Each structure stands twice: as structure tokens, then as C-alpha cells.
Amino acid sequence: MNFILVFIGGGLGSICRFGISLFMKNQGYIFPFATLLANALSCIVLGALVGWTMKNGNASDIQKYLLMTGFCGGFSTFSTFTNETFHLFQSGNLMYAFGNVLLSLIVCLVCIFIGMKIAG
């Protein structure tokens, strides 16, 4: 049953990430804002779930497998972040590449914190 929850959550998260990328695709940005936004939102959701679990005890299977592992895993994406950063380096956009690494790390750490504060 847990595999099915991860499967469904991962699919829903991936669809959300794809929707963000479609929405932002034609904005003309060199910087990969869609991936940063998806990762930041995923960190807020994960932070809220972790915060709720810390406050209330064990998470249910729905929270652990459908939302934390599945949805957040499908919604956030380290491989896309890495690929986009690599292409920024390769195309000579060094400031954007280093900015992406630094901004992603800072924003996602802050978003985990925000999510945990939301939960309690």
C-alpha cells in the first residue's frame, strides 16, 4: 500500500512541478526560476509536515508516503536543478550558475524553516 501512496503522491508532485515550468516557460528568463520556485514550495510543504509531525508525534502513512516522500519528492527536483546549473556554467553564465546554487540553498533552507513555523 505504501508504494501506491508514494506513486500517487509522486505523480501529483510531478504534475505540479510541470505546471509551474509551463507557466514560467515563456517568461524569457535565463535564470531557472521555475525550478527554484518548485523546490522552495516543496520545502515549505515538507517543513510544515515535519513540523506537524514533531509537534504531534508520528505521521500517518498518508503524511509520510503520499505527501512527504511522494508529493514533495515529485515536486522538488535536485536533478533538474543540477542540470540547469550545469548548462548555465557551460554557456558561460557563471554569475547565474553560482547565484542559482547559493540562492537555491538559502531559499530552500528558509522555506523549510517557514514550513516548520507554519506547523507550529
C-alpha positions as CSV (number, residue, x, y, z in Angstrom):
1,M,0.0,0.0,0.0
2,N,2.9,2.4,0.8
3,F,4.2,2.0,-2.7
4,I,0.9,3.1,-4.1
5,L,0.8,6.2,-1.9
6,V,4.3,7.2,-3.0
7,F,3.3,6.6,-6.6
8,I,0.2,8.7,-6.4
9,G,2.0,11.5,-4.4
10,G,5.0,11.5,-6.8
11,G,2.7,11.8,-9.8
12,L,0.8,14.7,-8.2
13,G,4.0,16.5,-7.3
14,S,5.5,16.0,-10.7
15,I,2.3,17.4,-12.3
16,C,2.5,20.5,-10.1
17,R,6.2,21.0,-11.0
18,F,5.4,20.6,-14.7
19,G,2.6,23.1,-14.4
20,I,5.0,25.7,-12.8
21,S,7.5,25.1,-15.6
22,L,4.8,25.5,-18.3
23,F,3.6,28.7,-16.6
24,M,7.0,30.2,-16.4
25,K,8.5,28.8,-19.7
26,N,7.7,31.7,-21.9
27,Q,8.8,34.4,-19.5
28,G,12.3,34.7,-21.1
29,Y,14.4,34.2,-18.0
30,I,17.9,32.9,-18.2
31,F,17.8,32.0,-14.5
32,P,15.9,28.8,-13.7
33,F,13.1,30.4,-11.6
34,A,10.6,27.6,-12.2
35,T,12.9,25.0,-10.6
36,L,13.7,27.4,-7.7
37,L,10.0,28.1,-7.1
38,A,9.1,24.4,-7.2
39,N,11.9,23.5,-4.8
40,A,11.0,26.3,-2.5
41,L,7.3,25.4,-2.4
42,S,8.2,21.8,-1.8
43,C,10.4,22.8,1.1
44,I,7.6,24.8,2.7
45,V,5.2,21.8,2.4
46,L,7.9,19.4,3.7
47,G,8.8,21.7,6.5
48,A,5.2,22.1,7.6
49,L,4.7,18.3,7.5
50,V,7.9,17.7,9.5
51,G,7.0,20.4,12.0
52,W,3.5,19.0,12.4
53,T,5.0,15.5,13.0
54,M,7.4,16.9,15.5
55,K,4.6,18.6,17.4
56,N,2.0,15.8,17.2
57,G,4.0,12.6,17.2
58,N,4.2,10.0,14.4
59,A,3.0,10.9,11.0
60,S,0.3,8.8,9.3
61,D,1.1,6.7,6.2
62,I,-0.7,9.4,4.1
63,Q,1.6,12.1,5.6
64,K,4.8,10.0,5.3
65,Y,4.3,8.3,2.0
66,L,1.8,10.2,0.0
67,L,2.9,13.8,1.0
68,M,6.4,13.7,2.3
69,T,8.0,11.1,0.2
70,G,5.7,11.1,-2.9
71,F,4.4,14.6,-3.4
72,C,7.5,16.5,-2.1
73,G,9.8,14.1,-3.9
74,G,8.0,14.5,-7.1
75,F,7.5,18.3,-6.7
76,S,11.1,19.2,-5.9
77,T,13.9,18.2,-8.2
78,F,17.6,18.1,-7.5
79,S,18.4,16.6,-10.9
80,T,16.8,19.4,-12.8
81,F,18.5,22.0,-10.5
82,T,21.9,20.3,-11.2
83,N,21.3,20.1,-15.0
84,E,20.2,23.7,-15.3
85,T,23.2,24.9,-13.2
86,F,25.5,22.8,-15.4
87,H,24.1,24.4,-18.5
88,L,24.5,27.9,-17.0
89,F,28.2,27.1,-16.4
90,Q,28.6,25.6,-19.9
91,S,27.0,28.6,-21.6
92,G,29.3,31.0,-19.7
93,N,26.7,32.4,-17.4
94,L,28.9,31.9,-14.3
95,M,27.1,34.5,-12.2
96,Y,23.7,32.9,-12.8
97,A,25.2,29.5,-12.1
98,F,26.8,30.4,-8.8
99,G,23.7,32.5,-8.0
100,N,21.5,29.5,-8.6
101,V,23.5,27.3,-6.3
102,L,23.6,29.9,-3.5
103,L,20.1,31.2,-3.9
104,S,18.6,27.7,-4.0
105,L,20.4,26.6,-0.9
106,I,19.4,29.8,1.1
107,V,15.8,29.9,-0.2
108,C,15.2,26.3,0.4
109,L,16.6,26.4,4.0
110,V,14.5,29.4,4.8
111,C,11.4,27.6,3.3
112,I,11.9,24.5,5.4
113,F,12.1,26.9,8.4
114,I,8.9,28.7,7.3
115,G,7.1,25.5,6.8
116,M,8.1,24.3,10.3
117,K,6.9,27.6,11.8
118,I,3.6,27.3,9.9
119,A,3.0,23.9,11.5
120,G,3.5,25.1,15.0
